[in-house]
Amino acid sequence: MPAEETAPPVTAFMLIKTTPEWLAMTSQERADAFATQVIPTIKAKTTGVRSRFYDTEFYSTRVTDVWVWEADDHNAYQLLIDALRETPFWDRYFQVVDLLVGTENGYARTYGLDAVTTVST
């Protein structure tokens, strides 16, 4: 890889399922739990991570949500997972069903090819 290029960010699709403890809370209690018990730990122990949250419980019984994380590099991703494991998010409020981790268009980057994507017109 030429020196001026940077490594692609790491993307993780975290497939999670709510626990009875999480579902027993009100919507406000859930928001407060994230704001006070999860987010501060992530902010204190990581840099270079971003996320998006998708509800899937109306389409899937295996997982109820997908939390998509993008980290600047593998170290940032590792710090994120370590931070999450120190919060009630991990195995108390949610069961982590699977982690699918990759880099966008990794194959194309490796071989100097154009990315295979679709575009709506």
C-alpha positions as CSV (number, residue, x, y, z in Angstrom):
1,M,0.0,0.0,0.0
2,P,1.5,3.4,-0.9
3,A,2.5,5.6,2.0
4,E,-0.2,8.2,1.3
5,E,-3.0,5.7,1.6
6,T,-4.5,4.8,5.0
7,A,-5.9,1.5,6.1
8,P,-9.6,1.1,5.6
9,P,-11.7,1.5,8.8
10,V,-12.8,-1.7,10.5
11,T,-16.6,-2.3,10.3
12,A,-18.3,-4.6,12.8
13,F,-21.9,-5.8,12.6
14,M,-22.8,-6.7,16.1
15,L,-25.9,-8.9,16.2
16,I,-27.6,-8.6,19.5
17,K,-30.7,-9.9,21.3
18,T,-32.4,-8.1,24.1
19,T,-32.6,-9.7,27.6
20,P,-35.7,-9.9,29.9
21,E,-33.9,-7.3,32.2
22,W,-33.7,-4.8,29.3
23,L,-37.3,-5.4,28.2
24,A,-38.6,-5.0,31.8
25,M,-37.4,-1.3,31.7
26,T,-39.4,1.6,30.5
27,S,-38.3,3.4,27.3
28,Q,-37.0,6.2,29.5
29,E,-35.1,3.8,31.8
30,R,-33.5,2.2,28.7
31,A,-32.4,5.6,27.4
32,D,-31.0,6.6,30.8
33,A,-29.1,3.3,31.1
34,F,-27.4,3.8,27.8
35,A,-26.7,7.5,28.6
36,T,-25.2,6.7,32.1
37,Q,-23.9,3.2,32.0
38,V,-22.7,2.5,28.4
39,I,-21.9,5.6,26.5
40,P,-19.6,7.2,29.2
41,T,-17.5,4.1,29.3
42,I,-17.2,4.0,25.5
43,K,-16.2,7.7,25.4
44,A,-13.7,7.3,28.3
45,K,-11.9,4.2,26.9
46,T,-12.0,4.6,23.1
47,T,-11.3,7.1,20.3
48,G,-12.0,6.8,16.6
49,V,-15.3,4.8,16.8
50,R,-18.7,5.6,15.4
51,S,-22.0,3.6,15.5
52,R,-25.4,3.2,14.1
53,F,-28.2,1.2,15.6
54,Y,-30.9,-0.8,13.7
55,D,-34.0,-2.4,15.1
56,T,-34.7,-5.8,13.6
57,E,-37.1,-7.5,16.1
58,F,-40.0,-7.1,13.7
59,Y,-38.2,-9.1,11.0
60,S,-36.0,-11.6,13.0
61,T,-36.4,-13.8,16.0
62,R,-32.7,-14.6,16.2
63,V,-31.5,-11.1,16.9
64,T,-33.5,-8.0,17.9
65,D,-31.0,-5.3,16.9
66,V,-27.9,-4.8,14.8
67,W,-25.3,-2.3,16.1
68,V,-23.0,-1.3,13.3
69,W,-19.6,0.0,14.5
70,E,-16.9,1.6,12.5
71,A,-13.5,2.0,14.0
72,D,-10.5,3.8,12.6
73,D,-8.3,0.7,13.1
74,H,-8.2,-2.7,14.8
75,N,-6.8,-1.3,18.0
76,A,-9.8,1.2,18.3
77,Y,-12.2,-1.8,17.7
78,Q,-10.5,-3.9,20.4
79,L,-10.7,-1.0,22.9
80,L,-14.4,-0.6,22.0
81,I,-15.2,-4.3,22.7
82,D,-13.1,-4.2,25.9
83,A,-15.1,-1.1,27.0
84,L,-18.5,-2.7,26.2
85,R,-17.6,-5.8,28.2
86,E,-17.2,-3.6,31.2
87,T,-20.7,-2.3,31.0
88,P,-24.1,-3.9,31.7
89,F,-24.7,-3.8,27.9
90,W,-22.6,-7.0,27.5
91,D,-24.6,-10.1,28.6
92,R,-26.9,-8.3,31.0
93,Y,-29.0,-6.0,28.8
94,F,-28.1,-7.7,25.6
95,Q,-26.8,-11.1,24.5
96,V,-24.2,-10.7,21.7
97,V,-25.3,-13.3,19.2
98,D,-22.6,-12.8,16.7
99,L,-19.9,-10.3,15.5
100,L,-19.2,-9.9,11.8
101,V,-16.1,-7.8,11.3
102,G,-14.6,-6.7,8.0
103,T,-13.3,-3.8,5.9
104,E,-15.4,-2.3,3.2
105,N,-14.2,-3.4,-0.3
106,G,-11.2,-5.2,1.2
107,Y,-10.8,-7.5,-1.8
108,A,-10.8,-4.6,-4.2
109,R,-8.3,-2.7,-2.1
110,T,-6.0,-5.7,-1.9
111,Y,-5.9,-6.3,-5.7
112,G,-6.2,-2.7,-6.9
113,L,-9.7,-3.3,-8.4
114,D,-12.7,-1.1,-8.6
115,A,-15.1,-1.7,-5.8
116,V,-18.2,-3.7,-6.7
117,T,-21.1,-1.6,-5.7
118,T,-24.6,-0.7,-6.9
119,V,-26.0,2.7,-7.6
120,S,-29.6,3.7,-8.0
121,T,-30.4,5.9,-10.9
